Amino acid sequence: MYYKNNDKLHEECGVFGIFSRDADINVAAMSYLALYALQHRGQESAGIAIGDGEHIQLKKGMGLVSDVFADSDFPAAGGHMAIGHVRYSTSGQSCFENAQPMSRKFKQGEIAVAHNGNLTNIAVLKEMFEEMGYTFETSSDTEIIIKMIARAARKGIERAIDDTVQAIKGSYALVMIVENKLVGVRDPNGIRPLCLGKIGESGYVFSSESCAFDSLGAKFVRDVQPGEIVIIDDDGIKSINRNEKTFSQPCAFEYVYFARPDSVIEGISVHDSRRRAGKILWKEHPAEADVVIGVPDSGIDAAMGYAQVSGIIYDIGLVKNKYVGRSFILPDQKARELAVRIKINPLRSVIENRSVVLIDDSVVRGTTSRKIIQMLREMGATKVHMRVSSPVVAFPCYFGIDTPYRDQLMGAQLTVEQMCAEMGADSLGFLSIDGLLQSLDPNRSFCLGCLDGKYPISVHMEG
Ligand code: AMP
């Protein structure tokens, strides 16, 4: 069976950075607000590092942004640079030591780094450093990045960062404070998102998602390019890209599930792409029904698209309890099923005696769909046609999205017909890979690793 409890280290994170000398901009307070906007990217720990060019102050802790920080933390905070991080990991690695940003003192100064992504050559790099006599205090990739930069810093900080990013492999969107600089870096495939904005008179901001800029009144400038190192200091902004082999392949799952609908990544609106996916889903898998409903939150946009082209009315059929976070993802199957019930409840007046098209953005273990279909039937739905606005997730993600191993993935173990029976649906249809590409941009390339098993970078595959 596919419900085993052997999760690997999964990390989903959000990063933010700001550089501003404006007297009316409090960089720490801005980071705090930005982390609220990025909270959906990680609820397990949060942290902010503030730099004044000489010293770095760091505060981080376990829990939501509102658990770790209070408004009173910020009015007196100084500095003209800050970085922030929110993190979610589901393995036993969830501990304070692994919370970010991470900061260290080294011979030439201090550094603080916040990282979203997963390095795939971490074992080799760690072994190399251990042979040189280094010890590690955490099990996080970020520590090795810091050690590599610190070790090369005598060559000059820009060179040290450049050498480090040439040596690391995998997915990374990094923001860091070092010397008097704020630095943003994206991996050569641009798997995880990172964008650049302007704030106030002459300040700059980095964020995993553009929705954080909207919250701060910052202006979106552009996405950081794959393989690019952007350095901001009192002389302005500088870009280095010495990577010869850059090939943009942003993660398709950011659009499917992870990002907020009000974000724009690589020029593609997340909401618009989800709505297009819903429209294409109807063309690929039409259904006759009285009402279309979406699983809140990330199934709603596609449900609206499906309803729009099918002519079937859209309604709010499921009410979500806003106070149960994504952190309520529990380690065993029974607990997960209970969590769905607490998180989502059907609206009887919309469901009773009606045939329903139920739309969700994705199926991973199948827990959500099975439970919701059961609840809809208990509320009197006459038929439930399940439609999924992404292709079948059949492979794990090694680049920073929490997807379990194949033995837990419903789509890796069962055919669509078997999945339909297992979920208890009257019919089941998934968006095709081609349909997903149409909904994003058919002329561009995306990382579809969790859908087709073809990864942009070679990874050590599970046994
Ligand atoms: P499952 O219940 O295991 O089939 O997971 C699918 C549901 O979880 C869908 O409602 C998705 O919106 C949501 N989901 C998809 N990917 C993830 C993820 N990486 N972490 C948490 N929830 C997810």
Residues whose N, C-alpha, C, O or C-beta is under 5 A from the ligand:
A	BS01	AMP	Y257 S298 D360 D361 S362 V363 V364 R365 G366 T367 T368 S369 I401 D402 T403
